[in-house]
Amino acid sequence: MAAPQSRRTFLHRLGAAVSLTELGSRLAAAPNEEFYWITIRGQFAFEEARVPMNAANLCPSPRAVAERVTGLTRDIDLDCSFQNRAKFAGMLEASRAKVAAQLGVSADEIALVRNTSEANNTINNGLPLKAGDEVIVWDQNHPTNNVAWDVRAARYHLVIKRVATPQHSSGADELIGVFERAFTPRTRALAITHVSNVSGLRLPVRELCELARRRGIFVHVDGAQTWGALQLDLRAMGCDSYSASAHKWYCGPKEAGLLYVRQDRIPEIWPNTVAPGWGNDADPDVKGARKFESLGQRDDACLAAVGATADFHQLIGPARLEARVLELATRLKEALAELGGKLVSPREPALSAGVCVLAVPPARRQELFDRLYREHGIAGATNGGLRLCPHIYNTPDHLDRAVRGVKTLRHLLA
Ligand SMILES: Cc1ncc(COP(=O)(O)O)c(C=O)c1O
């Protein structure tokens, strides 16, 4: 790795905005892995003094995506006529088609909504359920897939059963068993999370979907921590619906998200927001899951830029991207464990993804998180402990800085 000064100059040179085609040529010509990932790092505008390591919450976008949003927003401001904006319908469809292809499903099953929260609420408000029906939720679900079910239960007299998984699980079989024992003949839905944002635990979702579907139970998977981090095939996963945010691991525009609903389940889901286009299956423009993104006036530039984000991911390739995310997370967890820190997140590959949480007493989390940012320039989070989520824009040097920072502040871990 180059010395800090020359690294800065190097990054500056690599950091100029380039088209995705030019970026593709540079990546293809990269002489080694280090150069490859430094070239990717150069496509993100953040400065070395303030390093993002909180992909579970929000990611920066690569320059090509950020410029697509800015350029198209300017275009609308210059001419917001229906005539000028007509082109956005095609761009939205291009974004949808690219996202669907990456997820192994059809474009008609994808709605581009605003975020995971909205997508989760569309499912928990829209699934037809009646008094006495049971819904099983994981206690590590985000509030939008957890408290949101309680709110619905209070209105419609549903029974919500919260399942807790062991803090240090022995493996997939144990996790499957915990959910399986909660099923009863009255269970109608299972609402889970692919990877927890508070522990980093990855559930065996394919097996859980299979188990539930054999009993006719609807399965919703919150994928906020997996879209853009892991290679996904939703058809193979077997879920009925899946939600995610583009502004997290996908590094897409802010306030864009996705809701996938399997083709045969789309007709039965009620709207959360009723706007023009809802339920109008006769109109070819709102066919399939498009009815879930009918939310009034949308940010057309943002939705168009989801397509540029998909192109950026495709340049790297989902398999290579996943391997890098897992490699960074593994290195970080190993280094933190070597310091004597207690990990909340599992280290077994099958139960892991990109979310790394280090145990920190609640009373000390804020100080550790603040000082890591102020004194070491590493921006993490306090969810579940000290949460650090390195992504493709992070370098090994960033990991070393994070670990050095935690080492200096080690007295706050106990
Ligand atoms: C698992 C999970 N679901 C849902 C959300 C909500 O995401 P958003 O705020 O983008 O809707 C988050 C946010 O961190 C999350 O981690």
The ligand as an SDF file (V2000), in Angstrom:
LIG
                    3D

 16 16  0  0  0  0  0  0  0  0999 V2000
  -33.5000   -4.4570    8.6850 C   0  0  0  0  0  0  0  0  0  0  0  0
  -33.9650   -3.0670    8.3930 C   0  0  0  0  0  0  0  0  0  0  0  0
  -35.2030   -2.8670    7.9080 N   0  0  0  0  0  0  0  0  0  0  0  0
  -35.6650   -1.6500    7.6210 C   0  0  0  0  0  0  0  0  0  0  0  0
  -34.8920   -0.5330    7.7910 C   0  0  0  0  0  0  0  0  0  0  0  0
  -35.4390    0.8020    7.4320 C   0  0  0  0  0  0  0  0  0  0  0  0
  -34.7570    1.3020    6.3190 O   0  0  0  0  0  0  0  0  0  0  0  0
  -35.2340    2.6880    5.6710 P   0  0  0  0  0  0  0  0  0  0  0  0
  -35.0490    3.7140    6.7240 O   0  0  0  0  0  0  0  0  0  0  0  0
  -34.3210    2.8630    4.5110 O   0  0  0  0  0  0  0  0  0  0  0  0
  -36.6500    2.5200    5.2990 O   0  0  0  0  0  0  0  0  0  0  0  0
  -33.6040   -0.6770    8.3040 C   0  0  0  0  0  0  0  0  0  0  0  0
  -32.7680    0.5080    8.5480 C   0  0  0  0  0  0  0  0  0  0  0  0
  -31.6750    0.4440    9.0390 O   0  0  0  0  0  0  0  0  0  0  0  0
  -33.1300   -1.9720    8.6080 C   0  0  0  0  0  0  0  0  0  0  0  0
  -31.8970   -2.1750    9.0810 O   0  0  0  0  0  0  0  0  0  0  0  0
  1  2  1  0
  2  3  1  0
  2 15  2  0
  3  4  2  0
  4  5  1  0
  5  6  1  0
  5 12  2  0
  6  7  1  0
  7  8  1  0
  8  9  2  0
  8 10  1  0
  8 11  1  0
 12 13  1  0
 12 15  1  0
 13 14  2  0
 15 16  1  0
M  END
$$$$
